[in-house]
């Protein structure tokens, strides 16, 4: 079934708020049918499983894009465009999204992409308990209308669904491979590249070659694509400067070395960094149940000094987890928690913790310096920060399993419902203790049903979590992505690393 011209236009014209939040995108190029070039990217960690239902976002979405197309494609500027879906349209109640699909696509194992394949992927995604399973929480079921049309039925409106279909939830794998052991180690998708398993080494490098029968040659700009796994920023810097990789993500200090070697910078303010105060009901750390303790933690930090000294000023101090592009950001919340050690101590006294509070967090390899400074500033007001073992590739399941009551982390500031689904709702990965209140639930429901007013309505959600000190944001940071002169790179809005479609050989 083909949606009409009006529906196709609707599919291409999305709200500005939604358009500024997601990952994915396309940089146009001439046909790459005769491409004979190679691209090597430095990445921070390896893929845990190639099952598309186990895909993550941010830095880790990129390698999945090599082998899996998404239903919807996200351009570098945030615009949503057709990919495996050619058009899509909501019903009047925003509880059913009808999606028209391409009929000329096959997977790398020969299986055909059609409505049954799309349904199989979404059903599998909902059942597989992957790190981004919350992306389809609002999906009640997926119905096949005909061979190239599906209806995605929702239990409640979700303004972020189109965005999610350009992310992990939109990745389409071969229905023949879904649920098998084989797809965990070797992907089977319809994307522009196929894995060269013989040349790939776990936790070292993953190599892909251009798929000969790929349906969209404009997105296939290289004959070979390699991801080198380099967890240490110094190692990534050395690899870039020496020519082992063409592009990678660095921090401000290592970026100075890259700039000295004439590497080019694509800066993009994407994430906020700070403490996630996860155990707000005090299930494992009773002190965190008291809002005054959480507020004291916020007042302990000299955000600007930390930013200037640790990240060389590359970012903006903030007290709120929503970014400016979301519509939920407000000026009054930007500096809601001033640096005030005396007030922090007074709040601890009022909460009955004058003798001190202890927080335990995991170590994170790239954030040792930030964590060390945070530890010192908390100590200055009587809060002890104990640093435990480092996060591993299983950290998402560890977070979901309530292993951590507090953690220092970096999370992107997206469109309101995306952020709510990620860090605030009771189904959010980064709300593992399922903290909630009737007041907050009502505010979230208003956002989900708010349509074009979702951003403004989300200001109330933002205000609630800031006042209740659900988090201790420190600053929004510039993601500093460097590349050499052999490659053109278009930054991806609201994403630390570009989508793979955003690279092309320099002329």
C-alpha positions as CSV (number, residue, x, y, z in Angstrom):
1,X,0.0,0.0,0.0
2,X,1.4,3.4,-0.9
3,X,0.7,6.4,1.2
4,X,-0.5,9.5,-0.6
5,X,1.6,12.6,-1.5
6,X,0.3,14.4,1.6
7,X,1.5,11.6,3.9
8,X,4.8,11.5,2.2
9,X,5.2,15.3,2.7
10,X,4.2,14.8,6.4
11,X,7.0,12.2,6.7
12,X,9.5,14.7,5.5
13,X,8.3,17.6,7.6
14,X,8.8,17.0,11.2
15,X,8.8,19.4,14.2
16,X,12.0,21.4,14.8
17,X,12.2,20.0,18.3
18,X,12.2,16.4,17.1
19,X,14.6,17.2,14.3
20,X,17.3,18.4,16.8
21,X,17.6,15.3,18.9
22,X,18.6,12.2,17.1
23,X,21.3,10.1,15.6
24,X,21.6,9.2,12.0
25,X,21.9,11.2,8.9
26,X,23.0,11.3,5.3
27,X,25.6,13.3,3.4
28,X,24.9,13.2,-0.3
29,X,27.5,12.0,-2.8
30,X,27.9,10.9,-6.3
31,X,27.5,7.1,-6.9
32,X,30.1,5.1,-5.1
33,X,29.8,2.1,-7.4
34,X,33.4,2.4,-8.3
35,X,34.7,3.4,-5.0
36,X,38.2,2.1,-4.3
37,X,38.9,4.0,-1.0
38,X,39.2,2.9,2.6
39,X,38.0,4.6,5.8
40,X,39.4,3.7,9.2
41,X,37.7,5.1,12.3
42,X,38.8,5.0,15.9
43,X,36.0,4.0,18.3
44,X,35.9,3.7,22.1
45,X,34.6,0.2,22.5
46,X,33.6,-2.9,20.6
47,X,30.1,-4.1,19.8
48,X,28.8,-6.6,22.4
49,X,26.4,-8.4,20.1
50,X,25.5,-7.8,16.4
51,X,21.9,-8.7,17.1
52,X,20.2,-5.4,16.1
53,X,18.0,-5.7,19.1
54,X,21.1,-5.4,21.3
55,X,22.2,-2.2,19.5
56,X,23.0,0.9,21.6
57,X,23.1,4.6,20.7
58,X,25.6,7.4,20.8
59,X,29.1,6.2,20.0
60,X,28.0,2.6,19.6
61,X,25.3,3.2,17.0
62,X,27.9,3.9,14.3
63,X,29.1,0.4,13.6
64,X,25.6,-0.9,13.4
65,X,24.9,1.6,10.7
66,X,27.5,-0.1,8.5
67,X,25.5,-3.3,8.2
68,X,21.9,-2.4,9.1
69,X,19.6,0.2,7.5
70,X,17.1,1.9,9.6
71,X,13.4,2.5,8.7
72,X,14.0,6.2,8.9
73,X,17.2,8.0,8.1
74,X,18.4,11.1,10.0
75,X,20.2,13.8,8.1
76,X,23.2,15.7,9.7
77,X,21.0,18.6,10.5
78,X,18.4,16.4,12.2
79,X,15.8,16.2,9.4
80,X,14.1,12.9,9.1
81,X,14.1,11.3,5.6
82,X,13.0,8.0,4.0
83,X,15.3,5.0,4.2
84,X,13.7,1.5,4.3
85,X,10.5,3.4,5.0
86,X,9.4,5.6,2.1
87,X,6.6,7.4,3.9
88,X,4.7,7.4,7.2
89,X,1.6,9.0,8.7
90,X,-0.1,9.1,12.1
91,X,-3.9,8.7,12.6
92,X,-5.8,11.6,14.2
93,X,-5.2,10.3,17.7
94,X,-1.5,9.7,17.2
95,X,-1.9,6.1,18.3
96,X,-1.2,4.4,15.0
97,X,1.7,5.1,12.6
98,X,1.2,3.6,9.2
99,X,4.5,3.0,7.5
100,X,5.0,2.4,3.8
101,X,8.2,0.3,3.0
102,X,10.6,-0.2,0.1
103,X,9.9,-3.3,-1.9
104,X,13.3,-3.7,-3.7
105,X,15.6,-4.5,-0.7
106,X,17.2,-7.8,0.3
107,X,19.4,-8.7,3.3
108,X,23.0,-9.9,3.0
109,X,21.8,-13.5,3.5
110,X,19.3,-13.3,0.6
111,X,16.2,-12.8,2.6
112,X,13.7,-10.2,1.3
113,X,12.9,-7.1,3.2
114,X,9.1,-6.6,3.5
115,X,6.4,-5.9,6.0
116,X,6.7,-9.3,7.6
117,X,10.5,-8.7,8.1
118,X,9.8,-5.2,9.6
119,X,7.3,-6.7,12.0
120,X,9.7,-9.5,12.9
121,X,12.4,-7.0,13.8
122,X,10.2,-4.8,15.9
123,X,8.6,-7.8,17.7
124,X,12.1,-9.2,18.4
125,X,13.4,-5.8,19.6
126,X,10.6,-5.6,22.2
127,X,11.3,-9.1,23.5
128,X,15.1,-9.2,23.4
129,X,15.8,-7.1,26.5
130,X,18.3,-4.9,24.7
131,X,19.9,-1.7,26.1
132,X,17.5,0.5,24.2
133,X,14.3,-1.6,24.6
134,X,12.6,1.4,26.1
135,X,12.5,3.0,22.6
136,X,9.4,0.8,21.8
137,X,7.7,0.9,25.2
138,X,4.7,2.7,23.7
139,X,4.3,0.2,20.9
140,X,1.4,-2.2,21.6
141,X,1.8,-4.3,18.5
142,X,2.9,-4.2,14.8
143,X,0.4,-5.3,12.2
144,X,1.1,-6.3,8.6
145,X,-1.3,-4.4,6.3
146,X,0.1,-5.8,3.1
147,X,3.5,-6.8,1.7
148,X,5.0,-3.3,1.9
149,X,2.9,-1.6,4.7
150,X,2.8,-2.0,8.5
151,X,0.7,-0.3,11.2
152,X,2.6,0.4,14.4
153,X,-0.1,0.6,17.1
154,X,0.7,2.5,20.3
155,X,-0.7,2.1,23.8
156,X,-0.1,5.9,24.3
157,X,1.2,8.6,21.9
158,X,5.0,8.8,21.7
159,X,6.3,11.9,19.9
160,X,9.8,10.3,19.9
161,X,8.8,7.2,17.9
162,X,9.9,8.5,14.5
163,X,13.3,9.5,16.0
164,X,13.6,6.0,17.6
165,X,13.0,4.5,14.1
166,X,16.1,6.2,13.0
167,X,18.0,4.7,15.9
168,X,18.4,1.3,17.5
169,X,14.6,0.5,17.2
170,X,14.7,1.1,13.5
171,X,17.6,-1.2,12.6
172,X,16.4,-4.0,10.4
173,X,18.1,-7.5,10.4
174,X,17.4,-10.5,8.3
175,X,14.3,-12.4,9.7
176,X,16.2,-15.6,9.0
177,X,18.9,-14.7,11.4
178,X,17.0,-12.9,14.2
179,X,17.2,-14.9,17.4
180,X,20.0,-17.2,16.3
181,X,23.4,-17.5,17.8
182,X,25.0,-16.7,14.5
183,X,23.8,-13.1,14.3
184,X,25.5,-12.3,17.7
185,X,28.9,-12.6,16.1
186,X,28.2,-11.9,12.4
187,X,25.5,-9.4,11.4
188,X,23.0,-10.0,8.6
189,X,21.4,-6.8,7.5
190,X,20.5,-4.8,4.4
191,X,23.1,-2.1,5.0
192,X,25.9,-0.7,2.7
193,X,28.6,-3.0,4.1
194,X,29.1,-6.6,5.1
195,X,31.5,-7.8,7.8
196,X,34.8,-9.3,6.8
197,X,34.9,-11.8,9.7
198,X,38.3,-13.2,8.8
199,X,39.9,-9.7,9.1
200,X,38.0,-8.8,12.3
201,X,39.5,-9.3,15.8
202,X,37.3,-8.9,18.9
203,X,38.2,-5.8,20.9
204,X,40.8,-4.8,18.3
205,X,39.2,-4.1,15.0
206,X,36.1,-4.8,12.9
207,X,36.4,-4.7,9.1
208,X,33.7,-4.3,6.6
209,X,33.6,-4.3,2.8
210,X,31.1,-2.6,0.4
211,X,28.1,-4.8,-0.4
212,X,28.0,-5.2,-4.1
213,X,24.2,-5.3,-4.4
214,X,23.4,-2.5,-2.0
215,X,20.2,-0.6,-3.0
216,X,21.5,3.0,-2.3
217,X,25.0,3.6,-3.7
218,X,24.9,7.3,-2.7
219,X,25.3,6.2,0.9
220,X,28.1,3.8,0.1
221,X,31.2,5.9,-0.3
222,X,34.0,3.5,0.6
223,X,35.0,0.0,-0.6
224,X,36.4,-0.8,2.9
225,X,35.4,0.4,6.3
226,X,37.4,-0.4,9.5
227,X,36.6,0.4,13.1
228,X,39.7,0.2,15.4
229,X,38.7,-0.2,19.1
230,X,40.8,2.3,21.1
231,X,39.5,2.8,24.6
232,X,42.2,5.2,25.7
233,X,42.1,8.8,24.4
234,X,45.9,9.0,24.2
235,X,45.9,5.9,22.0
236,X,43.2,7.4,19.8
237,X,45.3,10.6,19.5
238,X,48.4,8.7,18.6
239,X,46.5,6.6,16.0
240,X,45.1,9.7,14.4
241,X,48.3,11.6,14.3
242,X,50.3,8.6,12.9
243,X,47.7,7.9,10.2
244,X,46.4,4.6,11.6
245,X,42.9,6.1,11.8
246,X,41.3,8.8,9.7
247,X,39.0,10.2,12.4
248,X,38.2,9.7,16.1
249,X,36.7,11.3,19.2
250,X,39.2,13.1,21.5
251,X,39.1,15.2,24.6
252,X,40.2,18.9,24.8
253,X,43.7,18.1,26.1
254,X,44.5,15.5,23.5
255,X,42.9,17.7,20.9
256,X,45.8,20.1,21.3
257,X,48.2,17.5,20.0
258,X,45.9,16.7,17.1
259,X,45.6,20.3,16.2
260,X,49.4,20.6,16.3
261,X,49.5,17.8,13.7
262,X,47.1,19.7,11.4
263,X,44.1,17.5,12.2
264,X,40.7,19.1,11.6
265,X,38.1,19.6,14.3
266,X,34.4,19.0,14.0
267,X,33.0,20.3,17.4
268,X,29.5,19.7,18.5
269,X,27.9,20.4,21.9
270,X,25.9,17.2,22.5
271,X,26.1,15.7,26.0
272,X,25.8,16.9,29.6
273,X,28.1,15.4,32.2
274,X,27.5,15.0,35.9
275,X,26.3,12.7,38.6
276,X,23.2,10.6,38.2
277,X,21.7,10.3,41.6
278,X,19.8,7.1,40.8
279,X,18.6,5.8,44.2
280,X,16.2,8.7,45.0
281,X,14.0,6.5,47.2
282,X,16.9,5.3,49.3
283,X,16.6,1.6,48.5
284,X,20.3,1.0,48.9
285,X,21.7,4.4,50.0
286,X,19.1,5.9,52.5
287,X,20.8,9.3,52.4
288,X,19.8,9.8,48.7
289,X,16.1,9.6,49.7
290,X,16.4,13.1,51.3
291,X,16.1,15.8,48.7
292,X,18.2,18.1,50.8
293,X,21.1,15.7,50.5
294,X,20.7,15.7,46.7
295,X,20.5,19.4,46.7
296,X,23.6,19.7,48.8
297,X,25.5,17.5,46.3
298,X,24.5,20.0,43.6
299,X,25.7,23.0,45.6
300,X,29.1,21.4,46.2
301,X,30.3,21.9,42.7
302,X,32.2,24.9,41.2
303,X,31.0,24.0,37.7
304,X,32.9,26.7,35.7
305,X,36.2,26.0,37.4
306,X,35.9,22.3,36.7
307,X,35.0,23.0,33.1
308,X,37.9,25.4,32.6
309,X,40.5,23.3,34.4
310,X,39.5,19.8,33.2
311,X,38.0,20.5,29.8
312,X,39.8,23.7,28.9
313,X,36.5,25.6,28.8
314,X,35.0,23.4,26.1
315,X,31.4,23.6,27.1
316,X,28.8,25.4,29.2
317,X,28.1,25.1,32.9
318,X,24.5,24.0,33.6
319,X,22.2,22.7,36.3
320,X,19.6,21.1,33.9
321,X,19.6,17.9,32.0
322,X,17.6,19.2,29.0
323,X,19.4,21.1,26.2
324,X,18.5,24.3,24.5
325,X,17.4,22.6,21.3
326,X,14.8,20.5,23.1
327,X,12.4,23.3,24.0
328,X,12.4,22.2,27.6
329,X,15.5,24.3,28.5
330,X,14.8,27.5,30.5
331,X,17.2,30.3,31.5
332,X,16.1,30.2,35.1
333,X,17.3,26.6,35.5
334,X,20.7,27.1,33.9
335,X,22.4,28.2,37.1
336,X,19.8,26.9,39.6
337,X,22.5,25.4,41.8
338,X,25.2,27.9,42.5
339,X,28.6,26.9,44.0
340,X,27.9,27.3,47.7
341,X,29.8,25.0,50.0
342,X,28.3,26.6,53.1
343,X,24.7,26.0,51.8
344,X,25.6,22.4,51.0
345,X,26.8,21.8,54.6
346,X,23.7,23.5,56.0
347,X,21.4,21.3,53.8
348,X,23.3,18.2,55.0
349,X,22.8,19.3,58.6
350,X,19.1,19.9,58.1
351,X,18.8,16.5,56.5
352,X,20.4,14.9,59.6
353,X,23.7,14.1,57.8
354,X,26.0,16.6,59.5
355,X,28.5,13.9,60.1
356,X,28.7,13.1,56.4
357,X,27.3,11.0,53.5
358,X,29.0,8.3,51.5
359,X,28.4,7.8,47.8
360,X,29.8,4.9,45.7
361,X,30.3,5.2,42.0
362,X,31.9,3.1,39.3
363,X,35.1,4.2,37.6
364,X,35.0,5.3,34.0
365,X,38.3,5.2,32.0
366,X,37.8,8.5,30.1
367,X,36.5,10.4,33.1
368,X,39.2,9.8,35.8
369,X,40.1,13.5,36.0
370,X,36.5,14.7,36.2
371,X,35.7,12.1,38.9
372,X,38.8,13.1,40.9
373,X,37.8,16.7,41.0
374,X,34.2,15.8,41.8
375,X,35.6,13.6,44.7
376,X,37.6,16.5,46.1
377,X,34.8,19.1,45.9
378,X,32.3,16.7,47.6
379,X,34.9,16.0,50.3
380,X,35.1,19.7,51.0
381,X,31.4,19.7,52.1
382,X,31.6,16.4,54.0
383,X,30.6,13.9,51.3
384,X,32.8,10.9,50.7
385,X,32.9,9.6,47.2
386,X,34.1,6.0,46.9
387,X,35.3,4.9,43.4
388,X,34.8,1.3,42.5
389,X,35.5,-1.0,39.6
390,X,35.3,0.4,36.1
391,X,32.3,0.1,33.9
392,X,32.4,-2.7,31.4
393,X,30.6,-3.7,28.2
394,X,27.8,-4.9,30.4
395,X,27.2,-1.6,32.0
396,X,23.7,-1.1,30.6
397,X,22.5,-4.4,32.2
398,X,24.4,-3.4,35.3
399,X,22.6,-0.1,35.5
400,X,19.2,-1.7,34.8
401,X,19.9,-4.3,37.5
402,X,20.3,-1.5,40.1
403,X,24.0,-2.2,40.6
404,X,24.8,1.5,41.0
405,X,23.1,4.0,43.3
406,X,25.1,6.9,41.8
407,X,27.3,7.3,38.8
408,X,29.3,9.9,36.9
409,X,28.2,9.8,33.3
410,X,27.7,11.7,30.1
411,X,24.2,11.7,28.5
412,X,23.0,13.5,25.4
413,X,20.4,16.3,25.7
414,X,17.7,15.3,23.3
415,X,14.1,16.1,22.3
416,X,11.8,16.1,25.4
417,X,10.2,12.6,25.0
418,X,13.6,11.1,24.1
419,X,15.2,12.4,27.3
420,X,12.2,11.4,29.3
421,X,12.3,7.9,27.9
422,X,16.1,7.8,28.6
423,X,16.5,9.2,32.1
424,X,13.1,10.1,33.7
425,X,10.2,7.7,33.1
426,X,9.8,4.6,35.1
427,X,10.8,2.6,32.0
428,X,14.0,4.6,31.4
429,X,17.3,2.9,31.5
430,X,18.8,5.6,33.7
431,X,15.9,5.5,36.2
432,X,16.6,1.9,37.3
433,X,15.0,2.3,40.7
434,X,11.8,3.5,38.9
435,X,11.5,6.7,41.0
436,X,8.2,8.5,40.3
437,X,5.5,10.6,41.8
438,X,1.9,11.4,40.7
439,X,2.8,15.0,40.0
440,X,5.7,14.0,37.7
441,X,3.6,11.3,36.0
442,X,1.0,14.0,35.1
443,X,3.7,16.3,33.7
444,X,5.1,13.4,31.6
445,X,1.6,12.5,30.3
446,X,1.1,16.1,29.3
447,X,4.3,16.1,27.2
448,X,3.4,12.8,25.5
449,X,0.0,14.1,24.5
450,X,1.2,17.7,23.8
451,X,1.9,17.4,20.1
452,X,3.6,20.6,18.9
453,X,3.6,21.9,22.5
454,X,5.7,19.0,23.9
455,X,8.8,21.1,24.3
456,X,7.1,23.8,26.3
457,X,5.2,21.3,28.4
458,X,8.5,19.5,29.1
459,X,9.7,22.6,30.9
460,X,7.6,21.5,33.8
461,X,9.3,18.1,33.8
462,X,12.7,19.8,33.6
463,X,11.8,22.1,36.5
464,X,10.6,19.2,38.6
465,X,13.7,17.1,38.3
466,X,16.0,20.1,38.8
467,X,14.2,21.2,41.9
468,X,14.1,17.6,43.2
469,X,17.8,17.2,42.3
470,X,17.4,13.9,40.5
471,X,20.8,14.7,38.9
472,X,23.8,16.9,39.5
473,X,24.6,18.1,36.0
474,X,27.9,20.0,35.7
475,X,28.1,21.2,32.2
476,X,27.2,20.6,28.5
477,X,30.4,19.6,26.7
478,X,31.8,20.0,23.3
479,X,32.3,16.6,21.6
480,X,35.6,17.1,19.8
481,X,35.8,14.9,16.8
482,X,39.0,15.2,14.8
483,X,39.8,13.9,11.3
484,X,42.7,14.1,8.8
485,X,42.7,15.9,5.4
486,X,41.9,12.7,3.5
487,X,38.3,12.7,4.6
488,X,35.4,15.2,4.6
489,X,33.3,14.9,7.8
490,X,29.9,16.5,8.4
491,X,29.0,16.6,12.1
492,X,25.8,15.0,13.2
493,X,23.6,17.3,15.3
494,X,23.1,16.0,18.8
495,X,25.5,13.1,18.3
496,X,29.1,12.8,19.5
497,X,30.3,11.0,16.4
498,X,29.0,11.4,12.9
499,X,26.8,8.8,11.3
500,X,28.7,6.7,8.8
501,X,26.9,8.4,5.9
502,X,28.5,11.7,6.9
503,X,32.0,10.7,5.7
504,X,33.3,11.1,2.1
505,X,36.7,11.0,0.5
506,X,38.3,14.5,0.2
507,X,38.7,15.7,-3.3
